[in-house]
Amino acid sequence: MEQELKEEIEQIKQRNKRVERDKAWETSWTRRICIMILTYIVVVLYSFSISKISNIWLSSLVPVIGFTLSTLSLNVVRRIWEKKQK
């Protein structure tokens, strides 16, 4: 019984660490900046491919701002970020 209780406590501690790491990632500037940069590049390339917009650089900022507010995660960047956090 005592051993089971110790194992349960250890599992809870591990889960809490994962939750804290997830929260730190979701609020990190690394994540936000990567989303902004990648979105901007994709939107600029897309805009060039569909038409000639008078001010393509300025027009491309609109979707970047909207997309930055989303909850998309970047797994590769996140793994690198987590290794540096340890």
C-alpha positions in Angstrom: 0.0 0.0 0.0 2.8 2.4 0.9 4.7 1.6 -2.3 1.6 2.3 -4.4 1.1 5.6 -2.7 4.7 6.6 -3.4 4.3 5.6 -7.1 1.2 7.6 -7.4 2.8 10.7 -5.9 5.7 10.3 -8.3 3.3 10.0 -11.2 1.6 13.2 -10.1 4.9 15.0 -9.8 5.9 14.0 -13.3 2.5 15.1 -14.7 2.9 18.4 -13.0 6.3 18.9 -14.6 4.8 18.2 -18.0 2.0 20.7 -17.4 4.4 23.4 -16.3 6.6 22.8 -19.3 3.6 22.9 -21.7 2.5 26.2 -20.1 5.9 27.7 -20.4 6.1 26.7 -24.1 2.7 28.2 -24.9 3.6 31.5 -23.4 7.2 31.7 -24.6 8.5 34.4 -26.9 10.4 31.8 -28.9 7.1 30.2 -29.9 5.5 33.6 -30.7 8.4 34.9 -32.8 8.7 31.6 -34.8 5.0 31.7 -35.6 5.2 35.3 -36.7 8.3 34.8 -38.9 7.1 31.6 -40.6 3.6 33.0 -41.2 5.0 36.2 -42.7 7.3 34.2 -45.1 4.4 32.0 -46.2 2.0 34.9 -46.7 4.6 36.9 -48.7 5.3 33.9 -51.0 1.6 33.2 -51.4 0.8 36.8 -52.2 3.6 36.9 -54.8 2.2 33.8 -56.4 -1.4 34.9 -56.7 -1.2 38.5 -57.9 0.6 41.8 -57.9 -0.5 43.6 -54.8 0.5 47.3 -54.6 2.1 47.0 -51.2 2.7 43.3 -50.7 4.9 43.7 -47.6 2.3 45.7 -45.7 -0.6 43.6 -46.9 1.2 40.5 -45.7 1.2 41.8 -42.1 -2.5 41.5 -41.6 -2.7 37.6 -41.7 0.5 37.4 -39.6 -1.1 39.3 -36.8 -4.2 37.1 -36.9 -2.3 33.9 -37.2 0.0 34.9 -34.3 -3.0 34.9 -32.0 -3.7 31.3 -32.8 -2.6 28.3 -30.8 -0.5 26.5 -33.4 2.6 24.9 -31.9 5.9 24.3 -33.6 7.2 20.8 -32.5 10.7 21.0 -33.7 11.4 24.4 -32.2 9.6 23.3 -29.0 12.0 20.3 -28.6 15.0 22.5 -29.0 13.5 25.1 -26.6 12.8 22.4 -24.0 16.3 21.1 -24.1 17.7 24.6 -23.4 15.2 25.0 -20.5 16.6 22.1 -18.6 
